[in-house]
Amino acid sequence: MITIDQLNIYRKYGGLEDGLARAGRTSEKQLFENNDWGKIADSEQNIELIAKGLTSQEFKIRIIQKLHEEFDSNAYAVITSPISEIFLGMKQQHFETFFNALIAATEKIEDKYFYLPVAYNQEFVFRERAYCYELYHQIRQILPADFPYILSGEVNKAGHPRIAPFCGSIIPDFLVHNPGQMGEDDNLVIVEVKTIHGADYNREGKNLLKDMNTINCMTNLQNGYFRGIILIFGANNNEKKLEIEDVYRDRCNPEKVLLLFHDNPKTQARLL
């Protein structure tokens, strides 16, 4: 994987490999093996083409993936800086693709996953995990095959060296990300799901307030998540929804964190 030291040396000699061969230090030359120099040269050329608007969307996505594979996080941040605004626009497009898939998926949640029957009881209960499993399945069915992120469920971030010191021991319901990476473009969306009954907001660090804290932290980390979503289902209690909206507006940045209510099965969740 190409490092920031290799990239700096490449630029020190103006991209001229002969310059490195003639004037470079032995320690500098030893950093390069296989075709690392050529990979940097190709990447610089591709980034220039993207910056000039001379490439297709498919080409951009392919190049981003290649850069993720070939450059470490520091080198990736530097080499892509000329097109950071373009990448931000692409990230917004990817978020919209996921968000639309999520909304469409909520309409496919049937009664048996929304309301879980209880044996020997005429009542039903809302079960977050049953709902989440079905929602995960439906989203996966809708997302395009070439979607450049992975949808993961209940990823334990308790020991993550870049997350746990700031956000604590957390297990988000859904993450849309590039697993194993923590670069600028690797973390797209974090989603927390709550039943209307479980969306309590009276105890600090518990239930809904805990989820809000988690999402706020994860969207404000360095190279953190581009957007956060709080999804509350079984939300037919209008009085409680109004109270939740007040808490949301007080605690969350609506430009980064979205609040969705999903009232009934076979209907679309709605954005606040």
Residue pairs with C-beta under 8 A, 6 or more apart in sequence:
1 70
1 71
1 72
2 36
2 39
2 40
2 70
2 71
2 72
2 75
3 31
3 72
3 74
3 75
4 72
4 74
4 75
4 78
5 31
6 31
6 32
6 36
6 40
6 75
7 40
7 71
7 75
7 78
7 79
9 20
9 24
9 28
9 31
9 32
10 37
10 40
10 41
13 19
13 20
13 23
13 24
15 40
15 41
15 44
17 37
20 28
20 29
20 32
20 37
21 29
39 70
40 79
43 63
43 66
43 67
43 70
43 71
43 79
44 79
46 55
46 59
46 63
47 63
47 79
47 80
47 82
47 83
48 82
49 55
49 59
50 59
50 60
50 63
50 83
50 86
51 82
51 83
51 86
55 63
57 90
60 86
60 90
61 90
61 146
61 148
64 87
64 90
64 148
64 185
65 148
67 76
67 79
67 80
68 76
68 178
68 181
68 183
68 185
68 186
71 79
73 181
73 182
73 183
73 184
73 223
76 183
76 184
77 183
77 184
80 87
80 184
84 184
87 184
87 185
91 185
91 188
91 226
92 226
94 147
94 148
94 149
94 188
95 188
95 189
95 226
95 227
97 143
97 144
97 147
98 139
98 143
98 147
98 149
98 151
98 176
98 188
98 189
99 189
99 227
99 229
99 258
101 139
101 142
101 143
102 135
102 139
102 191
102 229
102 231
102 260
102 269
103 260
103 268
103 269
104 138
104 142
104 268
105 135
105 138
105 139
105 141
105 142
106 135
106 138
106 231
106 233
106 260
106 262
106 267
106 268
106 269
107 266
107 267
107 268
108 138
108 266
109 131
109 134
109 135
109 138
109 233
109 262
109 265
109 266
110 134
110 265
110 266
111 265
111 266
113 130
113 131
113 133
113 134
113 265
114 126
114 131
114 233
114 234
114 264
114 265
115 124
115 125
115 126
115 234
115 265
116 124
116 125
116 126
116 127
116 130
117 124
118 124
118 125
126 195
126 196
126 197
126 198
126 233
126 234
127 195
128 173
128 193
128 194
128 195
128 198
131 193
131 195
131 233
132 153
132 154
132 173
132 174
132 193
133 153
135 193
136 151
136 153
136 174
139 151
140 151
143 151
149 176
149 177
149 178
149 188
150 176
150 177
150 178
150 179
151 174
151 175
151 176
152 174
152 175
152 176
152 177
152 179
153 173
153 174
154 171
154 172
154 173
155 171
155 172
155 175
155 179
156 171
157 163
157 164
157 167
157 169
157 170
157 171
157 172
158 164
158 169
158 170
158 171
162 182
162 221
162 222
162 223
163 170
163 218
163 221
166 217
166 221
167 214
167 217
167 218
167 221
168 217
170 214
170 218
172 190
172 191
172 192
172 214
172 218
173 191
173 192
173 193
174 189
174 190
174 191
174 193
175 187
175 189
175 190
175 191
175 225
176 188
176 189
176 190
176 191
177 186
177 187
177 188
177 225
178 185
178 186
178 187
182 223
183 223
184 223
186 223
187 218
187 223
187 224
187 225
187 226
188 225
188 226
188 227
189 225
189 226
189 227
189 228
189 229
190 214
190 215
190 218
190 219
190 225
190 227
190 228
190 229
191 228
191 229
191 230
191 231
192 211
192 214
192 215
192 228
192 229
192 230
192 231
193 231
193 232
193 233
194 207
194 208
194 211
194 230
194 231
194 232
194 233
195 232
195 233
195 234
196 232
196 233
196 234
196 235
196 236
196 237
196 240
196 241
197 234
198 207
198 208
199 207
199 208
199 232
199 240
199 244
200 206
200 207
200 208
201 207
201 208
201 209
201 243
201 244
201 247
203 209
205 213
208 230
208 244
208 247
209 247
209 251
211 230
212 230
212 247
212 248
212 251
212 252
212 257
215 225
215 228
215 229
215 230
215 252
215 257
216 228
216 251
216 252
216 253
216 257
217 224
218 224
218 225
218 228
219 225
219 226
219 227
219 228
219 253
219 256
219 257
220 256
227 256
227 257
227 258
228 252
228 256
228 257
228 258
229 257
229 258
229 259
229 260
230 248
230 252
230 257
230 258
230 259
230 260
231 260
231 262
231 269
232 241
232 244
232 259
232 260
232 261
232 262
233 261
233 262
233 263
233 269
234 262
234 263
235 241
235 261
235 262
235 263
236 263
236 264
241 261
244 259
245 259
245 272
248 254
248 257
248 259
248 272
252 259
258 271
258 272
259 271
259 272
260 269
260 270
260 271
260 272
261 269
261 270
261 272
262 268
262 269
262 270
263 270
